[in-house]
Every structure is written in C-alpha cells, then in structure tokens.
C-alpha cells in the first residue's frame, strides 16, 4: 500500500482508538473503487453494538470525513446506506459535517477542510494542500469533533439520524435547485 495511505490509516488508528473504550472494534481498512479514481475512497471502519463509524478519505474531492451508520438487524456493517431520502433495505447514515451544521456547532478549528461540499477545482486544491501539510491535524480535529458532538451517537443513540438526514436533503435541494 502506498505510504500516504498507510499514514492515513495510522493517523486514524491513533486518533480514533478511543472508540474501543465504547466497545467498538476496528473491522477493516479498505481501499474501495481503486480502479476508478473519481469514486476511489480509503475507509477505516469501526463496528459498535448499534452504530458503525467510518472514517474516509475521498481522494477526488480531497475530503476526509466521518460517517455514522445505523446498523441493521444482523449486527454487521451495512453494505447499503443512505444519507438523504429513504431507501428500503438500507441503513440510515449521517456525516459528522452535516451533524455539526445541524446542531449549529460547526467549528473551523475542528473541521480543517472547509467547503467539503464545494467540488470546484480551486476548493479541491485547497483541501489537498491542507491534507498534504496537516493530515494528522485534520484527523485529530475530526476525532475531537466526534467526542464533542456525537458522544450520544457513539453510545448508540441514533434518534437524531432522521432529522439530520432530512436536514441534509434540504441542504441539497437548496444547493441544487433542480432537485425535486
């Protein structure tokens, strides 16, 4: 595996090791869609009793983030998940970024990658620079944000998921006025 990918996994393991105190187990570090760069992502997954946590690096968008997934009945990390709308046989999921905005607690000292929804080349290049110069700061900021903003989620309370999913759907409608 490439040295920078190994660094990401190492940094995530260091910053998110606290999840083990909550009963989580690291289940995998995986490069997904490696054969198609626009969809390629490196994911580190932790599995809890009722919630899964994934820390991801989406390369094409220069976006390192955290997702929370409500586990389905079988207690395994769901293959299918949704962040907007609602889908049968798929797990509810939310991102830490959206949760922070929903709660009105966006903190630029914790979320070092700004404008992650902006996929213009100029913004992507800015985020790439931050990742290259301060990957550990980006990851540590996210782990601190999880502790501050999502303690109830990592303890298994997913009651806020539906509201955050609805909020994300509204943001997308505003951003892309052509969406129904």
C-alpha positions in Angstrom: 0.0 0.0 0.0 1.2 3.5 -0.8 3.0 5.3 2.0 0.5 8.1 2.3 -2.4 5.7 2.5 -0.6 3.9 5.3 -0.1 7.2 7.0 -3.8 7.9 6.9 -4.6 4.5 8.4 -2.0 5.0 11.1 -3.3 8.5 12.0 -6.9 7.3 12.1 -6.0 4.4 14.3 -4.2 6.8 16.7 -7.0 9.4 16.7 -10.0 7.1 16.8 -8.6 4.4 19.1 -10.9 5.9 21.8 -13.8 4.2 20.2 -12.6 0.9 21.7 -13.5 2.3 25.1 -17.1 2.4 23.9 -16.9 -1.2 22.8 -16.1 -0.6 19.1 -13.9 -2.9 17.2 -11.9 -1.9 14.2 -13.1 -4.2 11.5 -11.2 -3.1 8.3 -9.1 -0.6 6.5 -10.0 -0.8 2.8 -9.4 1.0 -0.4 -12.6 0.9 -2.4 -13.1 1.6 -6.1 -9.4 1.7 -6.6 -9.8 1.1 -10.3 -11.9 4.3 -10.9 -10.3 7.4 -9.3 -13.4 9.6 -9.2 -15.1 7.0 -6.9 -12.0 5.8 -5.0 -12.0 6.1 -1.2 -10.0 4.8 1.6 -12.2 3.7 4.6 -11.4 2.7 8.1 -14.4 1.1 9.8 -15.3 0.6 13.4 -18.2 -1.6 14.5 -20.2 -1.0 17.7 -23.3 -2.7 19.1 -25.7 -0.5 17.2 -23.7 2.0 15.3 -20.9 1.8 12.8 -18.3 4.5 12.3 -16.3 5.0 9.2 -13.5 7.5 8.7 -12.9 8.0 5.0 -10.7 9.8 2.6 -12.4 10.5 -0.7 -9.5 11.3 -3.0 -11.1 13.1 -5.9 -12.9 15.6 -3.7 -10.0 15.9 -1.2 -12.4 15.1 1.6 -11.5 13.4 4.9 -14.6 12.8 6.9 -16.6 10.7 9.4 -19.8 8.8 8.8 -22.1 7.2 11.3 -24.2 4.3 10.2 -27.2 2.7 12.0 -26.6 -1.0 12.0 -29.2 -3.3 10.6 -30.5 -6.4 12.4 -27.6 -8.6 11.7 -25.0 -6.6 13.6 -22.7 -6.3 10.6 -21.5 -3.1 8.9 -24.2 -2.4 6.3 -23.4 -2.6 2.6 -26.2 -0.3 1.7 -26.7 3.0 3.4 -28.3 6.3 2.7 -27.5 9.9 3.8 -30.5 11.5 2.1 -34.0 10.4 1.3 -35.1 6.9 2.5 -34.4 3.5 1.0 -35.8 0.1 1.8 -33.2 -2.4 3.0 -30.6 0.2 3.6 -29.2 1.7 6.8 -29.6 5.3 7.8 -26.3 7.2 7.8 -25.1 10.7 8.6 -21.9 12.6 8.2 -20.2 14.4 11.1 -20.0 17.6 9.0 -23.8 17.6 8.5 -24.4 16.8 12.1 -22.2 19.8 13.2 -24.1 22.1 10.9 -27.5 20.7 12.0 -26.5 21.3 15.7 -25.2 24.8 14.8 -21.8 23.8 16.2 -19.6 24.0 13.1 -16.1 24.8 14.4 -13.4 25.6 11.9 -10.7 24.7 14.4 -12.0 21.1 14.4 -13.1 20.9 10.7 -9.9 22.0 8.9 -11.2 21.0 5.5 -13.6 23.8 4.7 -16.3 23.8 2.0 -16.2 20.0 1.6 -19.4 20.2 -0.5 -17.7 22.5 -3.0 -16.2 20.3 -5.7 -14.7 23.1 -7.8 -11.1 22.5 -8.7 -9.9 25.6 -6.7 -11.5 24.3 -3.4 -10.3 20.7 -4.0 -6.7 22.0 -4.5 -7.0 24.0 -1.2 -8.2 20.9 0.7 -5.4 18.8 -0.9 -2.9 21.3 0.3 -4.3 21.1 3.9 -4.3 17.3 3.8 -0.7 17.1 2.5 0.6 19.6 5.0 -1.5 18.6 8.1 -3.2 15.3 7.7 -2.8 14.5 11.4 -4.4 17.8 12.3 -7.4 17.1 10.1 -7.9 13.7 11.5 -7.4 14.8 15.2 -9.9 17.6 14.7 -12.5 15.1 13.4 -11.9 12.8 16.3 -12.3 15.7 18.8 -15.5 16.7 17.0 -16.8 13.2 17.4 -16.2 13.3 21.1 -17.8 16.8 21.4 -20.7 16.5 19.1 -21.5 12.8 18.7 -21.0 11.2 22.1 -24.6 10.2 22.2 -24.3 8.6 18.8 -21.2 6.5 19.6 -23.0 5.4 22.8 -25.8 4.0 20.5 -28.4 6.8 20.4 -29.4 7.3 16.7 -32.5 9.2 17.4 -31.1 12.3 15.7 -30.4 10.4 12.4 -33.8 11.1 10.7 -33.7 14.8 11.5 -30.1 15.1 10.2 -31.0 13.1 7.0 -33.9 15.5 6.5 -31.6 18.5 7.1 -29.1 17.1 4.5 -31.9 16.6 2.0 -33.0 20.3 2.4 -29.4 21.5 2.0 -29.1 19.5 -1.2 -32.4 20.9 -2.5 -31.1 24.5 -1.8 -27.7 23.8 -3.4 -29.1 22.2 -6.5 -32.4 23.9 -7.1 -33.2 21.4 -9.9 -33.7 18.6 -7.3 -37.4 17.7 -6.7 
